Amino acid sequence: MQASVGDKLLVHGRTVGHHDRTAEVLQVLGENGTPPYRVKFDDDGHEALMSPGPDTVVRHHPEAKSG
């Protein structure tokens, strides 16, 4: 997994009743865009250090792509 500052992480709910959550990447602490990431969750503003698992998808920030 690779992410950049400004990307969104979509964390899928793992069990019934747990909804998907999104978080913005504030800081990349690993090498070459790898985890861990400091993130801010969109639903409640909570900040956390996160090493995403297989239930997480990176939504790249549109400005991060060069074309």
PyMOL Python script that loads the backbone (N, CA, C, O; Angstrom):
from pymol import cmd

cmd.read_pdbstr("""\
ATOM      1  N   MET A   1       0.848  -1.176   0.000  1.00  0.00           N
ATOM      2  CA  MET A   1       0.000   0.000   0.000  1.00  0.00           C
ATOM      3  C   MET A   1       0.888   1.232   0.000  1.00  0.00           C
ATOM      4  O   MET A   1       1.867   1.313   0.743  1.00  0.00           O
ATOM      5  N   GLN A   2       0.526   2.196  -0.854  1.00  0.00           N
ATOM      6  CA  GLN A   2       1.238   3.467  -0.897  1.00  0.00           C
ATOM      7  C   GLN A   2       0.225   4.595  -0.910  1.00  0.00           C
ATOM      8  O   GLN A   2      -0.781   4.530  -1.616  1.00  0.00           O
ATOM      9  N   ALA A   3       0.494   5.632  -0.127  1.00  0.00           N
ATOM     10  CA  ALA A   3      -0.383   6.800  -0.060  1.00  0.00           C
ATOM     11  C   ALA A   3       0.479   8.042   0.102  1.00  0.00           C
ATOM     12  O   ALA A   3       1.651   7.967   0.473  1.00  0.00           O
ATOM     13  N   SER A   4      -0.128   9.179  -0.185  1.00  0.00           N
ATOM     14  CA  SER A   4       0.526  10.476  -0.042  1.00  0.00           C
ATOM     15  C   SER A   4      -0.349  11.371   0.819  1.00  0.00           C
ATOM     16  O   SER A   4      -1.536  11.101   0.998  1.00  0.00           O
ATOM     17  N   VAL A   5       0.235  12.436   1.351  1.00  0.00           N
ATOM     18  CA  VAL A   5      -0.526  13.409   2.123  1.00  0.00           C
ATOM     19  C   VAL A   5      -1.669  13.930   1.249  1.00  0.00           C
ATOM     20  O   VAL A   5      -1.459  14.291   0.092  1.00  0.00           O
ATOM     21  N   GLY A   6      -2.873  13.965   1.811  1.00  0.00           N
ATOM     22  CA  GLY A   6      -4.048  14.418   1.080  1.00  0.00           C
ATOM     23  C   GLY A   6      -4.887  13.288   0.514  1.00  0.00           C
ATOM     24  O   GLY A   6      -6.053  13.499   0.178  1.00  0.00           O
ATOM     25  N   ASP A   7      -4.319  12.082   0.400  1.00  0.00           N
ATOM     26  CA  ASP A   7      -5.095  10.929  -0.050  1.00  0.00           C
ATOM     27  C   ASP A   7      -6.113  10.562   1.019  1.00  0.00           C
ATOM     28  O   ASP A   7      -5.974  10.931   2.185  1.00  0.00           O
ATOM     29  N   LYS A   8      -7.137   9.831   0.601  1.00  0.00           N
ATOM     30  CA  LYS A   8      -8.151   9.339   1.533  1.00  0.00           C
ATOM     31  C   LYS A   8      -8.008   7.830   1.659  1.00  0.00           C
ATOM     32  O   LYS A   8      -7.747   7.134   0.678  1.00  0.00           O
ATOM     33  N   LEU A   9      -8.181   7.340   2.863  1.00  0.00           N
ATOM     34  CA  LEU A   9      -8.224   5.907   3.109  1.00  0.00           C
ATOM     35  C   LEU A   9      -9.677   5.530   3.369  1.00  0.00           C
ATOM     36  O   LEU A   9     -10.333   6.126   4.223  1.00  0.00           O
ATOM     37  N   LEU A  10     -10.174   4.556   2.643  1.00  0.00           N
ATOM     38  CA  LEU A  10     -11.524   4.033   2.847  1.00  0.00           C
ATOM     39  C   LEU A  10     -11.376   2.720   3.601  1.00  0.00           C
ATOM     40  O   LEU A  10     -10.859   1.736   3.072  1.00  0.00           O
ATOM     41  N   VAL A  11     -11.838   2.722   4.844  1.00  0.00           N
ATOM     42  CA  VAL A  11     -11.742   1.540   5.699  1.00  0.00           C
ATOM     43  C   VAL A  11     -13.114   0.881   5.722  1.00  0.00           C
ATOM     44  O   VAL A  11     -14.071   1.443   6.255  1.00  0.00           O
ATOM     45  N   HIS A  12     -13.206  -0.309   5.143  1.00  0.00           N
ATOM     46  CA  HIS A  12     -14.479  -1.019   5.091  1.00  0.00           C
ATOM     47  C   HIS A  12     -14.830  -1.587   6.462  1.00  0.00           C
ATOM     48  O   HIS A  12     -13.963  -2.086   7.179  1.00  0.00           O
ATOM     49  N   GLY A  13     -16.114  -1.505   6.817  1.00  0.00           N
ATOM     50  CA  GLY A  13     -16.590  -2.099   8.061  1.00  0.00           C
ATOM     51  C   GLY A  13     -16.378  -3.604   8.020  1.00  0.00           C
ATOM     52  O   GLY A  13     -16.665  -4.246   7.009  1.00  0.00           O
ATOM     53  N   ARG A  14     -15.882  -4.162   9.101  1.00  0.00           N
ATOM     54  CA  ARG A  14     -15.546  -5.590   9.120  1.00  0.00           C
ATOM     55  C   ARG A  14     -16.691  -6.486   9.545  1.00  0.00           C
ATOM     56  O   ARG A  14     -16.712  -7.670   9.212  1.00  0.00           O
ATOM     57  N   THR A  15     -17.640  -5.933  10.276  1.00  0.00           N
ATOM     58  CA  THR A  15     -18.742  -6.749  10.769  1.00  0.00           C
ATOM     59  C   THR A  15     -20.068  -6.045  10.506  1.00  0.00           C
ATOM     60  O   THR A  15     -20.099  -4.845  10.234  1.00  0.00           O
ATOM     61  N   VAL A  16     -21.144  -6.786  10.587  1.00  0.00           N
ATOM     62  CA  VAL A  16     -22.474  -6.219  10.392  1.00  0.00           C
ATOM     63  C   VAL A  16     -22.692  -5.115  11.422  1.00  0.00           C
ATOM     64  O   VAL A  16     -22.416  -5.290  12.609  1.00  0.00           O
ATOM     65  N   GLY A  17     -23.188  -3.986  10.951  1.00  0.00           N
ATOM     66  CA  GLY A  17     -23.448  -2.871  11.855  1.00  0.00           C
ATOM     67  C   GLY A  17     -22.320  -1.866  11.928  1.00  0.00           C
ATOM     68  O   GLY A  17     -22.514  -0.769  12.453  1.00  0.00           O
ATOM     69  N   HIS A  18     -21.142  -2.204  11.416  1.00  0.00           N
ATOM     70  CA  HIS A  18     -20.022  -1.263  11.377  1.00  0.00           C
ATOM     71  C   HIS A  18     -19.935  -0.690   9.970  1.00  0.00           C
ATOM     72  O   HIS A  18     -19.755  -1.422   8.996  1.00  0.00           O
ATOM     73  N   HIS A  19     -20.064   0.625   9.878  1.00  0.00           N
ATOM     74  CA  HIS A  19     -20.067   1.278   8.576  1.00  0.00           C
ATOM     75  C   HIS A  19     -18.645   1.551   8.083  1.00  0.00           C
ATOM     76  O   HIS A  19     -17.685   1.526   8.853  1.00  0.00           O
ATOM     77  N   ASP A  20     -18.542   1.811   6.791  1.00  0.00           N
ATOM     78  CA  ASP A  20     -17.257   2.209   6.214  1.00  0.00           C
ATOM     79  C   ASP A  20     -16.881   3.581   6.763  1.00  0.00           C
ATOM     80  O   ASP A  20     -17.746   4.410   7.042  1.00  0.00           O
ATOM     81  N   ARG A  21     -15.582   3.806   6.912  1.00  0.00           N
ATOM     82  CA  ARG A  21     -15.086   5.106   7.387  1.00  0.00           C
ATOM     83  C   ARG A  21     -14.034   5.609   6.418  1.00  0.00           C
ATOM     84  O   ARG A  21     -13.335   4.818   5.784  1.00  0.00           O
ATOM     85  N   THR A  22     -13.922   6.924   6.301  1.00  0.00           N
ATOM     86  CA  THR A  22     -12.864   7.517   5.497  1.00  0.00           C
ATOM     87  C   THR A  22     -11.986   8.378   6.395  1.00  0.00           C
ATOM     88  O   THR A  22     -12.440   8.966   7.377  1.00  0.00           O
ATOM     89  N   ALA A  23     -10.722   8.426   6.022  1.00  0.00           N
ATOM     90  CA  ALA A  23      -9.756   9.219   6.776  1.00  0.00           C
ATOM     91  C   ALA A  23      -8.791   9.872   5.797  1.00  0.00           C
ATOM     92  O   ALA A  23      -8.397   9.263   4.802  1.00  0.00           O
ATOM     93  N   GLU A  24      -8.414  11.107   6.083  1.00  0.00           N
ATOM     94  CA  GLU A  24      -7.447  11.825   5.257  1.00  0.00           C
ATOM     95  C   GLU A  24      -6.041  11.568   5.792  1.00  0.00           C
ATOM     96  O   GLU A  24      -5.811  11.615   7.001  1.00  0.00           O
ATOM     97  N   VAL A  25      -5.104  11.296   4.887  1.00  0.00           N
ATOM     98  CA  VAL A  25      -3.712  11.102   5.278  1.00  0.00           C
ATOM     99  C   VAL A  25      -3.098  12.470   5.557  1.00  0.00           C
ATOM    100  O   VAL A  25      -3.029  13.323   4.671  1.00  0.00           O
ATOM    101  N   LEU A  26      -2.652  12.671   6.800  1.00  0.00           N
ATOM    102  CA  LEU A  26      -2.018  13.928   7.203  1.00  0.00           C
ATOM    103  C   LEU A  26      -0.494  13.849   7.125  1.00  0.00           C
ATOM    104  O   LEU A  26       0.181  14.844   6.863  1.00  0.00           O
ATOM    105  N   GLN A  27       0.029  12.656   7.355  1.00  0.00           N
ATOM    106  CA  GLN A  27       1.486  12.471   7.373  1.00  0.00           C
ATOM    107  C   GLN A  27       1.804  11.023   7.024  1.00  0.00           C
ATOM    108  O   GLN A  27       1.139  10.101   7.496  1.00  0.00           O
ATOM    109  N   VAL A  28       2.820  10.832   6.197  1.00  0.00           N
ATOM    110  CA  VAL A  28       3.299   9.500   5.840  1.00  0.00           C
ATOM    111  C   VAL A  28       4.573   9.250   6.627  1.00  0.00           C
ATOM    112  O   VAL A  28       5.550   9.984   6.485  1.00  0.00           O
ATOM    113  N   LEU A  29       4.566   8.216   7.457  1.00  0.00           N
ATOM    114  CA  LEU A  29       5.714   7.945   8.321  1.00  0.00           C
ATOM    115  C   LEU A  29       6.607   6.831   7.808  1.00  0.00           C
ATOM    116  O   LEU A  29       7.735   6.676   8.276  1.00  0.00           O
ATOM    117  N   GLY A  30       6.115   6.050   6.847  1.00  0.00           N
ATOM    118  CA  GLY A  30       6.913   4.985   6.254  1.00  0.00           C
ATOM    119  C   GLY A  30       7.715   5.508   5.075  1.00  0.00           C
ATOM    120  O   GLY A  30       7.574   6.663   4.671  1.00  0.00           O
ATOM    121  N   GLU A  31       8.560   4.640   4.528  1.00  0.00           N
ATOM    122  CA  GLU A  31       9.378   5.004   3.375  1.00  0.00           C
ATOM    123  C   GLU A  31       8.589   4.839   2.083  1.00  0.00           C
ATOM    124  O   GLU A  31       7.815   3.892   1.945  1.00  0.00           O
ATOM    125  N   ASN A  32       8.779   5.744   1.147  1.00  0.00           N
ATOM    126  CA  ASN A  32       8.170   5.664  -0.187  1.00  0.00           C
ATOM    127  C   ASN A  32       6.650   5.518  -0.154  1.00  0.00           C
ATOM    128  O   ASN A  32       6.079   4.782  -0.960  1.00  0.00           O
ATOM    129  N   GLY A  33       5.994   6.215   0.773  1.00  0.00           N
ATOM    130  CA  GLY A  33       4.535   6.215   0.825  1.00  0.00           C
ATOM    131  C   GLY A  33       3.904   5.049   1.548  1.00  0.00           C
ATOM    132  O   GLY A  33       2.686   4.880   1.502  1.00  0.00           O
ATOM    133  N   THR A  34       4.711   4.238   2.216  1.00  0.00           N
ATOM    134  CA  THR A  34       4.177   3.072   2.919  1.00  0.00           C
ATOM    135  C   THR A  34       3.766   3.437   4.350  1.00  0.00           C
ATOM    136  O   THR A  34       4.218   4.450   4.884  1.00  0.00           O
ATOM    137  N   PRO A  35       2.914   2.620   4.969  1.00  0.00           N
ATOM    138  CA  PRO A  35       2.477   2.873   6.346  1.00  0.00           C
ATOM    139  C   PRO A  35       3.645   2.822   7.322  1.00  0.00           C
ATOM    140  O   PRO A  35       4.706   2.284   7.005  1.00  0.00           O
ATOM    141  N   PRO A  36       3.448   3.374   8.489  1.00  0.00           N
ATOM    142  CA  PRO A  36       2.214   3.898   9.074  1.00  0.00           C
ATOM    143  C   PRO A  36       1.913   5.319   8.589  1.00  0.00           C
ATOM    144  O   PRO A  36       2.781   6.031   8.084  1.00  0.00           O
ATOM    145  N   TYR A  37       0.626   5.700   8.770  1.00  0.00           N
ATOM    146  CA  TYR A  37       0.147   7.024   8.398  1.00  0.00           C
ATOM    147  C   TYR A  37      -0.496   7.692   9.606  1.00  0.00           C
ATOM    148  O   TYR A  37      -1.122   7.036  10.438  1.00  0.00           O
ATOM    149  N   ARG A  38      -0.328   9.011   9.688  1.00  0.00           N
ATOM    150  CA  ARG A  38      -1.117   9.783  10.652  1.00  0.00           C
ATOM    151  C   ARG A  38      -2.326  10.263   9.873  1.00  0.00           C
ATOM    152  O   ARG A  38      -2.180  10.918   8.842  1.00  0.00           O
ATOM    153  N   VAL A  39      -3.526   9.941  10.358  1.00  0.00           N
ATOM    154  CA  VAL A  39      -4.754  10.215   9.626  1.00  0.00           C
ATOM    155  C   VAL A  39      -5.753  10.976  10.502  1.00  0.00           C
ATOM    156  O   VAL A  39      -5.655  10.989  11.729  1.00  0.00           O
ATOM    157  N   LYS A  40      -6.715  11.608   9.827  1.00  0.00           N
ATOM    158  CA  LYS A  40      -7.830  12.271  10.506  1.00  0.00           C
ATOM    159  C   LYS A  40      -9.114  11.706   9.913  1.00  0.00           C
ATOM    160  O   LYS A  40      -9.353  11.821   8.711  1.00  0.00           O
ATOM    161  N   PHE A  41      -9.939  11.093  10.762  1.00  0.00           N
ATOM    162  CA  PHE A  41     -11.186  10.493  10.302  1.00  0.00           C
ATOM    163  C   PHE A  41     -12.211  11.576   9.998  1.00  0.00           C
ATOM    164  O   PHE A  41     -12.375  12.530  10.758  1.00  0.00           O
ATOM    165  N   ASP A  42     -12.905  11.406   8.855  1.00  0.00           N
ATOM    166  CA  ASP A  42     -13.865  12.407   8.388  1.00  0.00           C
ATOM    167  C   ASP A  42     -15.115  12.482   9.259  1.00  0.00           C
ATOM    168  O   ASP A  42     -15.688  13.559   9.423  1.00  0.00           O
ATOM    169  N   ASP A  43     -15.542  11.358   9.817  1.00  0.00           N
ATOM    170  CA  ASP A  43     -16.817  11.350  10.538  1.00  0.00           C
ATOM    171  C   ASP A  43     -16.768  12.022  11.904  1.00  0.00           C
ATOM    172  O   ASP A  43     -17.761  12.606  12.335  1.00  0.00           O
ATOM    173  N   ASP A  44     -15.631  11.950  12.593  1.00  0.00           N
ATOM    174  CA  ASP A  44     -15.585  12.536  13.937  1.00  0.00           C
ATOM    175  C   ASP A  44     -14.353  13.402  14.203  1.00  0.00           C
ATOM    176  O   ASP A  44     -14.207  13.941  15.301  1.00  0.00           O
ATOM    177  N   GLY A  45     -13.466  13.544  13.215  1.00  0.00           N
ATOM    178  CA  GLY A  45     -12.294  14.411  13.380  1.00  0.00           C
ATOM    179  C   GLY A  45     -11.176  13.802  14.211  1.00  0.00           C
ATOM    180  O   GLY A  45     -10.165  14.455  14.473  1.00  0.00           O
ATOM    181  N   HIS A  46     -11.355  12.558  14.624  1.00  0.00           N
ATOM    182  CA  HIS A  46     -10.357  11.864  15.445  1.00  0.00           C
ATOM    183  C   HIS A  46      -9.077  11.656  14.636  1.00  0.00           C
ATOM    184  O   HIS A  46      -9.138  11.244  13.478  1.00  0.00           O
ATOM    185  N   GLU A  47      -7.931  11.935  15.230  1.00  0.00           N
ATOM    186  CA  GLU A  47      -6.644  11.676  14.585  1.00  0.00           C
ATOM    187  C   GLU A  47      -6.023  10.429  15.200  1.00  0.00           C
ATOM    188  O   GLU A  47      -6.138  10.187  16.402  1.00  0.00           O
ATOM    189  N   ALA A  48      -5.364   9.645  14.356  1.00  0.00           N
ATOM    190  CA  ALA A  48      -4.778   8.390  14.817  1.00  0.00           C
ATOM    191  C   ALA A  48      -3.580   8.021  13.964  1.00  0.00           C
ATOM    192  O   ALA A  48      -3.423   8.503  12.842  1.00  0.00           O
ATOM    193  N   LEU A  49      -2.743   7.165  14.509  1.00  0.00           N
ATOM    194  CA  LEU A  49      -1.649   6.545  13.775  1.00  0.00           C
ATOM    195  C   LEU A  49      -2.198   5.221  13.264  1.00  0.00           C
ATOM    196  O   LEU A  49      -2.765   4.442  14.030  1.00  0.00           O
ATOM    197  N   MET A  50      -2.029   4.966  11.962  1.00  0.00           N
ATOM    198  CA  MET A  50      -2.701   3.826  11.362  1.00  0.00           C
ATOM    199  C   MET A  50      -1.779   3.056  10.427  1.00  0.00           C
ATOM    200  O   MET A  50      -1.068   3.640   9.610  1.00  0.00           O
ATOM    201  N   SER A  51      -1.803   1.746  10.562  1.00  0.00           N
ATOM    202  CA  SER A  51      -1.158   0.841   9.605  1.00  0.00           C
ATOM    203  C   SER A  51      -2.278   0.012   9.007  1.00  0.00           C
ATOM    204  O   SER A  51      -2.639  -1.030   9.553  1.00  0.00           O
ATOM    205  N   PRO A  52      -2.838   0.467   7.879  1.00  0.00           N
ATOM    206  CA  PRO A  52      -4.036  -0.153   7.313  1.00  0.00           C
ATOM    207  C   PRO A  52      -3.852  -1.616   6.938  1.00  0.00           C
ATOM    208  O   PRO A  52      -2.772  -2.051   6.539  1.00  0.00           O
ATOM    209  N   GLY A  53      -4.934  -2.354   7.078  1.00  0.00           N
ATOM    210  CA  GLY A  53      -4.947  -3.765   6.718  1.00  0.00           C
ATOM    211  C   GLY A  53      -5.602  -3.976   5.363  1.00  0.00           C
ATOM    212  O   GLY A  53      -5.825  -3.020   4.620  1.00  0.00           O
ATOM    213  N   PRO A  54      -5.910  -5.224   5.042  1.00  0.00           N
ATOM    214  CA  PRO A  54      -6.477  -5.563   3.731  1.00  0.00           C
ATOM    215  C   PRO A  54      -7.898  -5.035   3.526  1.00  0.00           C
ATOM    216  O   PRO A  54      -8.418  -5.088   2.412  1.00  0.00           O
ATOM    217  N   ASP A  55      -8.526  -4.531   4.577  1.00  0.00           N
ATOM    218  CA  ASP A  55      -9.878  -3.985   4.462  1.00  0.00           C
ATOM    219  C   ASP A  55      -9.871  -2.498   4.118  1.00  0.00           C
ATOM    220  O   ASP A  55     -10.912  -1.844   4.182  1.00  0.00           O
ATOM    221  N   THR A  56      -8.705  -1.957   3.753  1.00  0.00           N
ATOM    222  CA  THR A  56      -8.554  -0.532   3.470  1.00  0.00           C
ATOM    223  C   THR A  56      -8.121  -0.307   2.025  1.00  0.00           C
ATOM    224  O   THR A  56      -7.286  -1.035   1.487  1.00  0.00           O
ATOM    225  N   VAL A  57      -8.715   0.726   1.406  1.00  0.00           N
ATOM    226  CA  VAL A  57      -8.406   1.093   0.030  1.00  0.00           C
ATOM    227  C   VAL A  57      -7.933   2.537   0.004  1.00  0.00           C
ATOM    228  O   VAL A  57      -8.490   3.381   0.706  1.00  0.00           O
ATOM    229  N   VAL A  58      -6.908   2.835  -0.798  1.00  0.00           N
ATOM    230  CA  VAL A  58      -6.417   4.196  -0.943  1.00  0.00           C
ATOM    231  C   VAL A  58      -7.159   4.884  -2.087  1.00  0.00           C
ATOM    232  O   VAL A  58      -7.225   4.360  -3.199  1.00  0.00           O
ATOM    233  N   ARG A  59      -7.710   6.045  -1.809  1.00  0.00           N
ATOM    234  CA  ARG A  59      -8.317   6.903  -2.832  1.00  0.00           C
ATOM    235  C   ARG A  59      -7.354   8.070  -3.014  1.00  0.00           C
ATOM    236  O   ARG A  59      -7.298   8.976  -2.184  1.00  0.00           O
ATOM    237  N   HIS A  60      -6.598   8.038  -4.105  1.00  0.00           N
ATOM    238  CA  HIS A  60      -5.561   9.047  -4.323  1.00  0.00           C
ATOM    239  C   HIS A  60      -6.165  10.412  -4.595  1.00  0.00           C
ATOM    240  O   HIS A  60      -7.156  10.540  -5.314  1.00  0.00           O
ATOM    241  N   HIS A  61      -5.554  11.425  -4.010  1.00  0.00           N
ATOM    242  CA  HIS A  61      -5.966  12.815  -4.199  1.00  0.00           C
ATOM    243  C   HIS A  61      -5.744  13.180  -5.648  1.00  0.00           C
ATOM    244  O   HIS A  61      -4.668  12.904  -6.177  1.00  0.00           O
ATOM    245  N   PRO A  62      -6.718  13.794  -6.324  1.00  0.00           N
ATOM    246  CA  PRO A  62      -6.588  14.096  -7.752  1.00  0.00           C
ATOM    247  C   PRO A  62      -5.348  14.921  -8.110  1.00  0.00           C
ATOM    248  O   PRO A  62      -4.766  14.721  -9.176  1.00  0.00           O
ATOM    249  N   GLU A  63      -4.941  15.835  -7.242  1.00  0.00           N
ATOM    250  CA  GLU A  63      -3.771  16.662  -7.534  1.00  0.00           C
ATOM    251  C   GLU A  63      -2.459  15.895  -7.434  1.00  0.00           C
ATOM    252  O   GLU A  63      -1.429  16.355  -7.927  1.00  0.00           O
ATOM    253  N   ALA A  64      -2.494  14.719  -6.793  1.00  0.00           N
ATOM    254  CA  ALA A  64      -1.282  13.925  -6.634  1.00  0.00           C
ATOM    255  C   ALA A  64      -0.844  13.297  -7.962  1.00  0.00           C
ATOM    256  O   ALA A  64       0.323  12.948  -8.135  1.00  0.00           O
ATOM    257  N   LYS A  65      -1.791  13.157  -8.898  1.00  0.00           N
ATOM    258  CA  LYS A  65      -1.468  12.559 -10.197  1.00  0.00           C
ATOM    259  C   LYS A  65      -0.889  13.618 -11.119  1.00  0.00           C
ATOM    260  O   LYS A  65      -1.433  14.716 -11.241  1.00  0.00           O
ATOM    261  N   SER A  66       0.201  13.285 -11.756  1.00  0.00           N
ATOM    262  CA  SER A  66       0.769  14.209 -12.728  1.00  0.00           C
ATOM    263  C   SER A  66       0.412  13.732 -14.118  1.00  0.00           C
ATOM    264  O   SER A  66       0.410  12.529 -14.378  1.00  0.00           O
ATOM    265  N   GLY A  67       0.114  14.639 -15.001  1.00  0.00           N
ATOM    266  CA  GLY A  67      -0.314  14.171 -16.284  1.00  0.00           C
ATOM    267  C   GLY A  67       0.073  15.134 -17.313  1.00  0.00           C
ATOM    268  O   GLY A  67      -0.203  14.921 -18.493  1.00  0.00           O
TER     269      GLY A  67
END
""", "prot")
cmd.dss("prot")
cmd.show_as("cartoon", "prot")
cmd.util.cbc("prot")
cmd.orient("prot")
